[in-house]
Amino acid sequence: MTACIVGYAHTPFGKLDAETVESLVVRVANAALADAGIEAKDVDEIVLGHCNGGFTPQNFTAALVLQADPAFRFKPATRVENACATGSAAVHQGIKAIAARSARIALVVGVEQMSKTPPAEVGKVLLSASYLPEDGGTAGGFVGVFGKIADLYFQAHGDQSDALARIAAKNHKNGVANPYAQMRKDLGYEFCRTESDKNPRVAGPLKRTDCSLVSDGAAAIVLADVETALKLGRPAVAFRAAAHAQDFLPMSKREILKFEGCTEAWQRALAAAGLKLDDLSFVETHDCFTIAELIEYEAMGLAKPGEGARVIEEGVTEKNGRLPVNPSGGLKSKGHPIGATGVSMHAITAMQLLGKAGDMQVKNAQLGGIFNMGGVAVANYVSILERLR
């Protein structure tokens, strides 16, 4: 690949009442430029990942990045959207601009503000990431869709409540070390495993601790071609591979327990990088619900179909395991401001590979994998990153 991350920025995720989409965009855009040691005039292209879908009234937002600096005026700026993979869609669009040589430097920003929307409306917006002719009447909205998937998985492979609780507990424990995380609290396995007033059942077998959070936040990265990255003389992270596989929207046209688009994206990226999954130092994966992370273990090749529970039971994906998964705490702990999530994954992976992840740091991190998905394994993005030598 020809693109490198030469700078990044990240706001805390959570309920940010004092912020707006505009203020979040401006904040991370300026901070990412400062981190890269460049000015707005040096940027050739701007890509904004912003799902929106009704979360905020301002729906034409690509030009909001220009509010960060007058020198951005007249530069190409485009907003992209691909459901919960919107952030990675923006990153991959920036990579393509670099690869096509239409840009030497691209600024990629991801943002979302969800918490000011009433909960019922949030559910309606999120459900629109499914195929409405089939799933539009699902009780509970998008969590109801994943609740059905969890029910189907349990029917096929037995009760997986222990595995889901272990995944939730792992990610909440990891999130304590993440200064950007919305929930920095180690909830423990027993709390995550037990249905209670504080952890009620939400849909199917899924409890509150199985679901990611409604969040506000933003992240940004500065991309540059290798030659420019080297000239900047700053630590940088290179894309070893980037793959995108889009699958059918209706779940009725797929074997939904297999997340085949996830498998396809991982296989393409690993083949392009000349790597095996075991070569990776860690993975940031899309745990919008714990059942998603469980199935993703199987889709990425860590376990055979129906055997994902073994991976978490044996500690393979713990922070000190053979392949740490979500050392950041994942969406489960960090939060999931939709348009920002994929950009956040790339920024945090860059931190890890540069040895700047603080208490989140994975020991001797050399290669990082990212999986970000939109819908139920519909938009599937995989990136593989390494430090630029």
TIBASE-631810 format. One line per field, with one value per residue (C-alpha): x, y, z. Coordinates in Angstrom, 1 decimal. Each point is the difference from the previous one (the first is absolute). Example, Ala and Ser with C-alpha at 12.3 -4.5 7.8 and 13.67 -1.06 7.14 Angstrom:
2
east: 12.3/1.4
north: -4.5/3.4
up: 7.8/-0.7
***
This chain:
389
east: 0.0/1.1/-1.7/1.4/-1.5/2.2/-2.3/-3.2/-2.4/-2.7/-2.6/-1.4/-3.1/-3.2/-2.9/1.6/-2.8/2.3/1.1/-1.6/0.9/1.7/2.0/1.1/1.1/1.9/1.7/1.4/0.9/2.2/1.5/0.8/1.8/2.0/0.9/1.2/2.0/-1.8/-2.3/-3.4/1.5/2.0/-3.1/-1.1/-3.2/-2.5/-2.3/-2.6/-1.7/-3.4/-2.9/-2.6/-3.2/-2.0/2.1/0.5/-1.9/3.2/0.3/2.3/3.2/3.0/0.8/-0.1/3.7/0.7/-1.1/3.3/2.2/-0.6/2.9/-2.3/-2.2/-0.4/1.6/-1.9/-2.1/-2.4/-2.2/-0.3/-2.4/-0.3/-2.0/2.1/3.1/-0.2/3.3/1.9/-1.7/1.4/3.5/0.0/-1.2/3.0/2.3/-1.4/0.7/3.6/0.3/-1.5/2.6/-2.8/1.2/3.3/-1.7/-3.6/-1.8/-2.6/-2.4/-2.7/-2.8/-3.4/-2.2/-2.7/-0.8/-2.2/-2.5/-2.8/0.7/-3.0/1.2/3.6/-1.5/-1.8/3.0/2.2/-2.6/0.2/3.4/-1.9/-2.3/-3.2/-2.3/1.0/1.2/-1.9/-2.5/2.6/-0.7/2.8/1.4/3.6/0.7/-3.0/1.5/3.2/-2.1/-1.5/3.4/1.1/-3.1/0.9/3.6/-1.1/-2.4/2.8/2.8/-1.4/-0.3/2.9/-0.9/3.3/2.0/-1.9/0.5/3.8/0.2/-1.9/2.2/3.2/-0.9/-1.1/3.2/2.0/-2.0/1.2/3.4/-1.5/-0.1/-2.5/-2.5/-3.5/-0.2/3.3/-1.3/1.0/-3.4/1.3/-1.2/-2.7/-1.7/0.0/-1.2/-2.9/-3.3/-1.0/-1.7/3.3/0.6/-3.4/-0.7/-0.4/-0.8/0.2/2.8/1.8/0.3/0.9/3.7/-0.1/-0.8/2.2/-0.8/-1.8/2.9/1.2/3.6/2.5/3.3/2.3/3.1/2.3/1.0/3.1/1.8/3.2/2.3/-1.8/-0.1/3.7/0.7/-2.1/2.6/-2.6/-1.0/-2.6/-2.1/-0.4/-3.0/1.2/-3.4/-3.6/-3.0/-3.7/-2.6/-3.7/-2.6/-3.8/-2.1/-2.8/1.1/-2.3/2.4/2.9/1.1/-0.2/1.9/3.1/0.7/1.3/0.8/2.3/1.8/0.4/1.4/2.5/1.1/0.5/2.0/2.2/0.7/0.9/2.3/1.6/-0.9/-1.8/-2.4/2.6/2.5/-2.1/0.9/-3.6/-3.4/-2.6/-3.3/-3.6/-1.7/-3.3/-1.4/1.9/-1.6/1.7/3.4/-0.6/-1.0/2.9/2.4/-1.2/-0.3/3.6/1.3/0.8/-2.5/-2.1/-3.7/-1.8/3.3/0.6/-0.7/3.2/2.0/-1.2/-0.1/3.7/1.0/1.2/-1.5/0.9/2.5/2.8/-1.3/1.3/-2.1/-1.4/-3.3/-1.3/2.8/-1.7/-3.2/-1.7/-3.3/-1.4/2.1/1.4/-3.4/-1.4/-0.5/-0.7/1.8/3.0/0.4/2.1/2.3/0.4/1.1/2.7/1.2/0.2/1.8/2.5/0.6/0.6/2.5/1.9/0.2/-2.1/-3.1/0.8/-1.7/-1.8/3.4/0.3/3.6/2.2/-2.9/1.3/-3.1/-3.5/-3.2/-3.3/-3.5/-2.9/-3.4/-3.2/-3.3/0.1/3.3/-1.2/2.7/3.2/3.4/3.3/3.2/3.5/2.5/3.7/2.5/1.8/3.6
north: 0.0/3.6/1.8/0.7/1.5/2.9/1.6/-0.7/1.5/-1.4/1.6/-1.9/-1.9/0.3/2.4/3.3/2.5/3.1/-1.2/0.1/-1.9/3.1/0.6/-3.6/0.1/3.2/-1.3/-3.2/1.5/2.6/-2.5/-2.5/2.6/1.1/-3.6/-0.5/3.2/1.5/2.9/0.0/1.4/-3.3/-2.1/-1.1/-1.8/-0.2/-3.0/0.1/-3.1/1.0/-2.5/2.3/-1.5/2.5/0.3/3.7/2.4/1.1/-2.7/1.7/-0.1/-0.6/3.8/0.2/-1.1/3.3/1.8/-1.2/2.3/2.5/-1.6/-3.0/2.1/-1.4/-3.3/-3.1/-1.3/-2.9/-1.7/-3.8/-2.3/-3.8/-0.6/-1.0/-0.4/3.7/0.9/-2.7/0.9/3.5/-1.4/-2.3/2.9/2.0/-2.9/-0.1/3.7/-0.6/-3.1/1.9/2.8/2.5/0.9/-0.2/0.8/-0.7/0.9/-2.6/0.9/-2.1/1.4/-0.7/1.5/-2.4/0.8/3.0/-2.2/-1.6/-3.7/-1.2/2.1/-1.4/-3.5/1.0/1.5/-3.0/-2.4/1.7/-1.8/-3.2/-1.1/1.7/-2.1/-3.0/1.5/3.3/-1.4/-1.6/0.7/1.9/1.3/-0.9/-1.7/-2.1/-1.1/-1.1/-1.6/-2.2/-0.9/-0.9/-2.2/-1.8/-0.4/-1.5/-2.3/-1.2/-0.2/-0.1/2.7/2.4/2.3/-0.7/0.9/3.2/1.0/-0.7/2.2/2.9/-0.4/0.0/3.1/1.9/-0.9/1.2/3.2/1.1/0.7/2.0/3.8/0.5/-2.7/0.9/-2.7/-0.5/-2.6/-3.6/-1.6/-3.5/-3.3/-0.7/3.3/-0.4/-3.6/0.7/1.4/2.7/3.4/1.7/-2.5/-0.9/-2.2/2.2/-2.2/-3.8/-1.2/3.4/2.0/3.7/-1.0/-1.7/3.3/2.9/3.5/3.0/2.5/3.3/0.5/0.5/-1.2/1.1/-1.3/1.6/-2.2/0.6/-2.0/-1.7/2.6/2.8/-1.9/-0.5/3.6/1.1/-1.9/-1.1/-3.5/-1.4/-3.1/-1.5/-2.0/-3.4/-0.8/1.3/-2.0/0.7/-2.7/1.0/-2.7/-0.2/2.1/-2.5/-2.6/-2.5/-0.1/-1.0/-2.6/2.5/-1.8/-0.1/3.7/-0.9/3.5/0.3/-3.2/1.3/3.3/-1.6/-2.5/2.7/2.2/-2.8/-1.2/3.5/0.5/-3.5/-0.8/-2.6/1.0/-1.3/2.6/2.8/1.5/1.0/0.7/2.7/-1.5/1.2/-1.1/1.9/-2.9/-2.8/-2.6/1.9/-0.4/-3.6/-0.7/2.2/-2.4/-2.7/2.3/1.2/-3.5/-0.2/-2.9/-2.4/0.7/-0.4/-0.1/3.7/-0.5/-2.0/3.1/2.1/-2.8/-0.8/3.6/0.3/3.5/1.4/2.9/-2.4/-2.8/-1.4/2.5/2.9/1.2/3.4/1.1/3.4/-1.4/-0.1/1.6/-1.7/2.2/2.8/0.8/0.1/3.4/-1.5/2.2/0.3/-3.7/-1.2/3.1/-0.6/-3.6/1.2/2.8/-2.4/-2.6/2.6/0.9/-3.7/-0.5/3.2/-1.1/3.0/-1.8/0.6/-2.5/-1.5/-1.0/-3.6/-1.2/-0.1/1.0/-0.3/-0.7/1.1/-1.2/1.9/-1.3/2.5/-0.9/1.7/-1.7/-3.7/-0.8/1.9/2.6/-1.7/1.8/-1.4/1.9/-1.3/2.5/0.0/2.6/1.7/-1.1
up: 0.0/-0.6/2.9/3.5/3.1/1.0/2.6/2.0/2.5/2.2/2.3/3.0/-0.9/2.0/0.6/-1.1/0.7/-0.5/-3.5/-3.4/-3.2/-1.2/3.2/0.1/-3.7/0.5/3.2/-1.5/-3.4/1.6/2.5/-2.7/-2.1/3.0/0.8/-3.6/0.1/-3.0/-0.9/-1.6/-3.2/-0.3/-0.2/-3.6/0.8/2.9/0.7/2.7/1.4/1.4/0.1/1.5/-1.4/2.1/3.2/-0.7/-2.3/-1.9/-2.6/-2.5/2.0/-2.3/0.0/3.8/0.0/-1.7/3.2/1.6/-2.1/-2.8/-2.0/-0.6/-2.2/-3.6/0.9/-1.1/2.9/-0.1/2.6/-0.2/1.7/0.3/3.2/3.0/-2.2/-1.1/1.7/-1.8/-3.2/0.4/0.8/-3.1/-2.2/1.3/-0.8/-3.6/-0.5/1.1/-2.2/-3.0/0.5/0.1/3.5/1.8/3.4/0.9/3.2/1.1/2.8/1.5/2.2/1.5/2.6/1.2/3.6/-0.7/-1.9/2.0/0.6/-2.0/-3.0/0.4/-0.3/-3.1/-1.6/0.8/-1.3/-3.4/-0.3/-0.5/-2.9/0.9/-2.2/2.1/3.3/0.3/2.5/2.3/3.7/1.6/-3.2/-1.0/3.4/-0.8/-3.3/1.8/2.7/-2.7/-1.3/3.5/0.4/-3.3/1.1/3.4/-1.8/-2.3/2.4/3.5/2.7/-0.4/2.9/1.8/-3.2/-0.5/3.6/-0.3/-3.1/1.8/3.1/-2.1/-1.9/3.1/1.8/-3.0/-0.2/3.4/-1.6/-2.8/0.7/-2.8/1.1/0.9/2.8/1.9/2.5/0.4/0.4/0.6/-1.4/2.6/-0.5/-3.8/0.3/2.4/-1.0/2.5/0.4/-1.0/-2.8/-1.4/-3.0/-3.1/-3.0/-0.3/2.2/-0.1/3.2/0.3/0.4/-3.4/-1.8/-1.0/1.2/-1.5/-0.4/-1.2/-1.2/-2.8/-1.2/-2.9/-1.8/-2.5/-2.9/-2.2/-2.7/1.0/-1.5/1.8/3.2/0.0/-0.8/3.0/2.1/2.6/1.2/-2.4/-0.5/-3.4/-1.5/-0.8/-1.5/-0.1/-1.2/-0.3/-0.7/-0.3/0.5/-0.6/2.2/0.6/2.5/-1.7/-2.9/2.3/2.5/2.8/2.6/-2.2/-0.6/-3.5/-0.9/3.0/-1.0/-3.6/1.1/2.4/-2.6/-2.6/2.4/1.4/-3.6/-1.1/3.0/-0.4/3.6/2.1/2.8/2.5/-1.2/1.5/3.3/0.8/-1.6/0.6/-1.1/-0.2/3.2/-0.4/1.9/1.8/-2.4/-2.9/1.5/0.7/-3.7/-1.2/1.8/-2.4/-3.0/0.3/0.4/3.7/0.5/-2.0/-0.4/3.3/2.0/0.6/3.8/0.2/-1.0/2.8/2.6/-0.7/0.3/-3.6/-0.5/3.4/0.0/1.0/-2.2/-3.3/-2.0/2.1/-1.3/0.8/2.4/-0.2/1.6/-3.4/-0.8/3.2/2.3/-2.2/-1.4/-3.6/-1.5/-3.4/-2.4/2.3/0.9/-3.0/0.1/3.7/-0.6/-2.4/2.3/3.0/-2.1/-1.1/3.7/0.7/-2.8/0.9/3.6/1.1/1.3/3.7/2.3/-3.0/-1.5/-1.3/0.5/-3.1/-2.3/-3.6/-2.1/0.7/-1.6/-0.1/-0.9/-0.2/-1.3/-1.0/0.5/0.7/-1.7/-3.1/-0.4/1.0/0.3/1.0/0.4/0.9/1.3/0.9/1.0/-2.9/0.2
***
